[in-house]
Amino acid sequence: MLRWLVQTAVLFGVLFGVVVGGRLVLNQLLQHPAPRAVEAQERITTPATTAIPVAPSPTPLATVTLPDDRAAGLTRPTPPPARSTPSPTPTLPPHGQTAPVPILMYHYIRPKPANDPLGAALSVDPETFAAQMDWLAAHGYTTLTLHELAEVRAGKIGLPPKPIVLTFDDGYRDFYTAAWPVLKRHGFKATIFIITGVVGNPQYMTWDMLRELDRSGLVEVGGHTVHHLDLTQLNASALEHEVADCKQTLETQLGHPIESFAYPAGRFNETVVSAVQRAGFTLAVTTKPGWARATDAPLVLPRVRIQGDLTLAGFADILGS
């Protein structure tokens, strides 16, 4: 009986110790958690990324470096400031014919014949012609071809200062031998009107001469019919032949469209003008005196005839100087 009491007391003491010791251990754990548990808790509660600071709105634009860019060693450039006022468009020169243009009319550039009054009136001595061209150059005139005048009238290009057009009728060979060297020296432009039926005759230029002039960039070749007849006296078929065949022959020989025309002896009527228009000419000149104005019809432009006996002072007076 005594042994049973002793064993019971020992068992009771062991149980009591276990209970008390367990409470002490539990309290210690609650007050001081294990290091691994704290590290796990920090991994769970710590955010994975760092917040990006944002500059306040009043701060002016600058080069901004973001976290991802910093890691790559890159920066983002500041956007350029907006343009407040656009640059003004430069003023272009006015196009179109803004002033009258003198179209001078020459025929022969040769010494005056002694016993040919009509030929003498149409002949300008080479020295006189050279003096006239020198005067134009000294006074700042700008030469145009009739094609260029048509471009001005159409509003495609502007009118240069002191414009003037030099025209030569009939295609005489003295244009090539006497006028062309003077024009070339000054860089002057001209329009020559060719009678296709007489090209190559002794008194007239050859096709090779005409091709050379045409390719120079200074001389425009225009039509002057096939045989230089009075177009107002021809029937419809003959009129068509003189105008249209002339244009076709020139285009075949020179290889490009021909746009300008001169009426033989300046004679025309409505029927003739219609035939010239149907053939495809865009500008035509007459012998009517005057300066070409913007209001003049393009197929009946006037010209200023240069007579053989005209002095240099008279030449200057014609041009208003």
C-alpha positions as CSV (number, residue, x, y, z in Angstrom):
1,M,0.0,0.0,0.0
2,L,2.8,2.3,0.9
3,R,4.5,1.5,-2.5
4,W,1.4,2.5,-4.4
5,L,1.2,5.8,-2.6
6,V,4.8,6.6,-3.4
7,Q,4.4,5.8,-7.2
8,T,1.3,7.9,-7.4
9,A,3.0,10.9,-5.8
10,V,6.0,10.6,-8.2
11,L,3.7,10.3,-11.3
12,F,1.7,13.3,-10.1
13,G,4.8,15.4,-9.7
14,V,6.1,14.5,-13.2
15,L,2.8,15.6,-14.8
16,F,2.8,18.8,-12.8
17,G,6.3,19.6,-14.0
18,V,5.5,19.0,-17.6
19,V,2.5,21.2,-17.5
20,V,4.3,24.1,-15.8
21,G,7.3,23.7,-18.1
22,G,5.2,23.7,-21.2
23,R,3.5,27.0,-20.2
24,L,6.9,28.6,-19.7
25,V,8.2,27.4,-23.1
26,L,5.0,28.6,-24.8
27,N,5.3,32.0,-23.2
28,Q,8.9,32.3,-24.3
29,L,8.0,31.4,-27.9
30,L,5.3,34.0,-28.0
31,Q,7.5,36.7,-26.7
32,H,10.6,35.8,-28.9
33,P,9.7,34.2,-32.3
34,A,12.3,32.2,-34.1
35,P,14.6,34.0,-36.6
36,R,13.4,32.0,-39.6
37,A,9.8,32.9,-38.9
38,V,10.7,36.6,-38.7
39,E,12.5,36.4,-42.0
40,A,9.6,34.6,-43.7
41,Q,7.2,37.3,-42.3
42,E,9.4,40.1,-43.7
43,R,9.5,38.5,-47.2
44,I,5.7,38.3,-47.2
45,T,5.1,41.9,-46.0
46,T,7.9,43.8,-47.8
47,P,6.7,45.1,-51.3
48,A,8.6,43.7,-54.4
49,T,9.2,47.2,-56.0
50,T,10.1,50.6,-54.7
51,A,7.6,53.4,-55.5
52,I,8.7,55.9,-58.2
53,P,8.7,59.5,-56.9
54,V,6.7,61.9,-59.1
55,A,7.9,65.4,-59.6
56,P,5.3,68.1,-58.6
57,S,3.5,69.6,-61.5
58,P,5.1,73.1,-61.4
59,T,8.5,71.6,-62.0
60,P,9.6,72.4,-65.6
61,L,10.4,69.5,-68.0
62,A,13.8,68.0,-67.6
63,T,15.6,64.8,-68.5
64,V,13.8,62.1,-66.4
65,T,15.6,58.8,-65.4
66,L,13.2,56.0,-64.4
67,P,14.2,53.0,-62.4
68,D,14.2,50.6,-65.4
69,D,16.2,53.1,-67.4
70,R,18.7,53.6,-64.6
71,A,19.4,49.9,-64.6
72,A,20.1,49.9,-68.3
73,G,22.1,53.2,-68.2
74,L,19.6,55.0,-70.4
75,T,17.9,58.4,-70.1
76,R,14.8,59.7,-71.9
77,P,15.2,63.0,-73.7
78,T,13.1,66.0,-72.8
79,P,10.4,66.7,-75.5
80,P,11.2,69.9,-77.5
81,P,9.1,72.9,-76.6
82,A,6.1,73.6,-78.8
83,R,6.5,76.4,-81.5
84,S,4.3,79.2,-80.5
85,T,4.3,81.1,-83.8
86,P,4.9,79.6,-87.3
87,S,7.5,81.2,-89.6
88,P,5.9,83.5,-92.2
89,T,5.7,82.2,-95.8
90,P,8.0,84.2,-98.0
91,T,6.3,86.5,-100.5
92,L,6.6,85.1,-104.0
93,P,6.9,87.4,-107.1
94,P,3.5,88.0,-108.8
95,H,2.9,85.8,-111.9
96,G,1.1,86.8,-115.0
97,Q,1.7,89.7,-117.4
98,T,1.7,92.7,-115.0
99,A,2.9,95.3,-117.6
100,P,2.9,95.8,-121.4
101,V,5.8,94.1,-123.2
102,P,7.4,95.4,-126.4
103,I,7.8,92.7,-129.2
104,L,10.4,94.0,-131.6
105,M,10.1,92.9,-135.3
106,Y,13.2,92.5,-137.5
107,H,13.7,91.1,-140.9
108,Y,17.2,91.5,-142.5
109,I,20.3,92.2,-140.6
110,R,22.5,93.4,-143.5
111,P,23.7,96.5,-145.1
112,K,20.9,98.4,-146.8
113,P,20.6,97.6,-150.5
114,A,21.0,100.6,-152.8
115,N,18.2,100.1,-155.3
116,D,15.6,98.3,-153.2
117,P,13.5,100.8,-151.1
118,L,11.3,98.1,-149.6
119,G,14.4,95.9,-148.8
120,A,16.2,98.9,-147.4
121,A,13.3,99.6,-145.0
122,L,13.4,96.0,-143.8
123,S,17.2,95.9,-143.4
124,V,19.0,96.9,-140.2
125,D,22.8,97.4,-140.7
126,P,24.8,94.9,-138.6
127,E,26.6,97.7,-136.8
128,T,23.3,99.4,-136.0
129,F,21.9,96.2,-134.7
130,A,24.9,95.5,-132.5
131,A,24.6,99.1,-131.1
132,Q,20.9,98.4,-130.3
133,M,21.7,95.2,-128.5
134,D,24.5,96.9,-126.6
135,W,22.0,99.6,-125.5
136,L,19.5,97.0,-124.3
137,A,22.2,95.3,-122.2
138,A,23.4,98.6,-120.8
139,H,19.9,99.6,-119.7
140,G,19.0,96.3,-118.0
141,Y,16.5,94.7,-120.4
142,T,15.6,91.1,-120.1
143,T,14.9,89.2,-123.3
144,L,12.1,86.6,-123.5
145,T,11.1,84.2,-126.2
146,L,7.4,84.2,-127.3
147,H,7.1,80.8,-125.6
148,E,8.2,82.4,-122.3
149,L,5.8,85.3,-122.8
150,A,3.0,82.8,-123.2
151,E,4.2,81.2,-119.9
152,V,4.0,84.7,-118.3
153,R,0.5,85.3,-119.6
154,A,-0.6,81.9,-118.3
155,G,0.6,82.8,-114.8
156,K,3.2,80.1,-114.8
157,I,6.2,82.4,-114.4
158,G,6.8,86.0,-113.3
159,L,7.5,88.9,-115.6
160,P,11.2,89.8,-115.3
161,P,12.4,93.5,-115.0
162,K,12.3,95.4,-118.3
163,P,11.0,92.5,-120.4
164,I,11.4,92.6,-124.2
165,V,10.9,90.1,-127.0
166,L,13.1,90.1,-130.2
167,T,11.5,88.5,-133.3
168,F,13.0,87.9,-136.7
169,D,10.8,87.1,-139.7
170,D,11.4,84.9,-142.7
171,G,14.5,82.9,-141.6
172,Y,17.1,84.8,-143.6
173,R,20.6,83.5,-143.5
174,D,22.0,86.8,-142.2
175,F,20.3,86.1,-138.9
176,Y,22.7,83.2,-138.5
177,T,25.8,85.1,-139.7
178,A,25.2,88.7,-138.4
179,A,22.5,88.6,-135.6
180,W,23.2,85.4,-133.8
181,P,26.8,86.2,-132.8
182,V,25.7,89.5,-131.2
183,L,22.8,87.8,-129.4
184,K,25.0,85.0,-128.2
185,R,27.6,87.5,-126.8
186,H,24.9,89.1,-124.7
187,G,23.1,85.9,-123.8
188,F,19.9,87.4,-125.5
189,K,17.0,85.3,-126.5
190,A,15.0,85.6,-129.7
191,T,12.2,84.0,-131.7
192,I,12.6,83.4,-135.4
193,F,9.8,82.7,-137.9
194,I,10.6,80.2,-140.6
195,I,9.1,79.8,-144.1
196,T,9.5,76.0,-144.4
197,G,9.2,75.9,-148.2
198,V,12.4,78.0,-148.7
199,V,14.7,76.5,-146.0
200,G,18.1,75.7,-147.5
201,N,17.8,78.2,-150.4
202,P,20.8,80.5,-150.7
203,Q,19.3,83.5,-149.0
204,Y,17.7,81.4,-146.1
205,M,19.0,79.3,-143.3
206,T,19.5,75.5,-143.6
207,W,18.0,72.9,-141.4
208,D,21.3,72.3,-139.8
209,M,21.6,76.0,-138.9
210,L,18.1,75.9,-137.5
211,R,18.8,72.8,-135.4
212,E,21.9,74.5,-133.9
213,L,19.9,77.6,-133.0
214,D,17.1,75.6,-131.6
215,R,19.4,73.5,-129.4
216,S,21.2,76.6,-128.1
217,G,18.5,77.4,-125.5
218,L,18.4,81.0,-126.7
219,V,16.4,80.8,-129.9
220,E,12.8,79.7,-130.3
221,V,11.8,78.6,-133.8
222,G,8.2,79.5,-134.9
223,G,6.1,79.0,-138.0
224,H,5.7,81.5,-140.9
225,T,3.7,79.2,-143.3
226,V,5.0,77.1,-146.1
227,H,5.2,79.7,-148.9
228,H,4.6,83.1,-147.3
229,L,1.3,83.7,-149.0
230,D,-1.5,86.1,-148.1
231,L,-3.6,83.8,-145.9
232,T,-6.7,85.9,-146.2
233,Q,-6.9,85.1,-150.0
234,L,-6.7,81.3,-149.7
235,N,-9.5,78.7,-149.7
236,A,-9.9,76.4,-146.8
237,S,-7.7,73.6,-148.1
238,A,-4.8,75.9,-149.1
239,L,-5.1,77.7,-145.8
240,E,-4.9,74.5,-143.9
241,H,-1.9,73.4,-145.9
242,E,0.0,76.6,-145.3
243,V,-0.5,76.7,-141.6
244,A,-0.7,73.1,-140.4
245,D,1.9,71.7,-142.8
246,C,4.4,74.4,-141.8
247,K,3.9,73.4,-138.1
248,Q,4.2,69.7,-138.8
249,T,7.4,70.1,-140.9
250,L,9.1,72.2,-138.2
251,E,8.2,69.7,-135.5
252,T,9.5,66.8,-137.6
253,Q,12.8,68.5,-138.3
254,L,13.4,69.8,-134.7
255,G,11.7,67.0,-132.7
256,H,9.5,69.0,-130.4
257,P,6.2,71.0,-130.5
258,I,6.2,74.4,-132.2
259,E,4.0,77.0,-130.4
260,S,4.5,80.4,-132.0
261,F,3.4,81.8,-135.4
262,A,3.7,85.0,-137.4
263,Y,1.2,86.0,-140.1
264,P,2.8,86.7,-143.5
265,A,2.8,90.4,-144.1
266,G,0.7,90.7,-140.9
267,R,-2.5,89.8,-142.8
268,F,-5.2,87.8,-141.0
269,N,-8.9,87.6,-140.4
270,E,-11.2,85.5,-138.2
271,T,-10.9,82.5,-140.6
272,V,-7.1,82.7,-140.6
273,V,-7.0,83.0,-136.8
274,S,-9.2,80.0,-136.5
275,A,-6.9,77.9,-138.7
276,V,-3.9,79.0,-136.7
277,Q,-5.7,77.9,-133.5
278,R,-6.8,74.6,-135.0
279,A,-3.2,73.8,-136.0
280,G,-2.2,74.1,-132.3
281,F,-0.3,77.4,-132.1
282,T,-0.7,79.1,-128.8
283,L,0.7,82.5,-129.6
284,A,0.8,84.5,-132.8
285,V,2.1,88.0,-133.8
286,T,0.9,90.5,-136.3
287,T,2.4,93.7,-137.8
288,K,-0.1,95.9,-135.9
289,P,1.9,98.5,-134.0
290,G,2.0,98.6,-130.3
291,W,3.2,96.8,-127.1
292,A,1.6,93.5,-126.2
293,R,-0.7,93.9,-123.2
294,A,-2.3,91.3,-121.0
295,T,-5.7,92.1,-122.4
296,D,-4.6,91.4,-126.0
297,A,-5.8,88.1,-127.6
298,P,-2.9,85.6,-127.7
299,L,-3.2,85.0,-131.4
300,V,-3.2,88.6,-132.6
301,L,-0.4,90.3,-130.6
302,P,1.0,93.6,-131.9
303,R,4.7,94.3,-132.5
304,V,7.1,97.2,-132.8
305,R,8.7,97.4,-136.3
306,I,12.4,98.3,-136.4
307,Q,13.0,100.2,-139.6
308,G,16.4,100.3,-141.3
309,D,16.8,104.1,-140.9
310,L,16.1,104.2,-137.2
311,T,18.7,106.0,-135.2
312,L,19.9,104.8,-131.8
313,A,18.2,107.8,-130.2
314,G,15.0,106.8,-132.0
315,F,15.4,103.2,-130.8
316,A,15.7,104.5,-127.2
317,D,12.7,106.7,-127.7
318,I,10.5,103.8,-129.0
319,L,11.2,102.0,-125.7
320,G,10.3,105.0,-123.6
321,S,13.8,106.0,-122.5
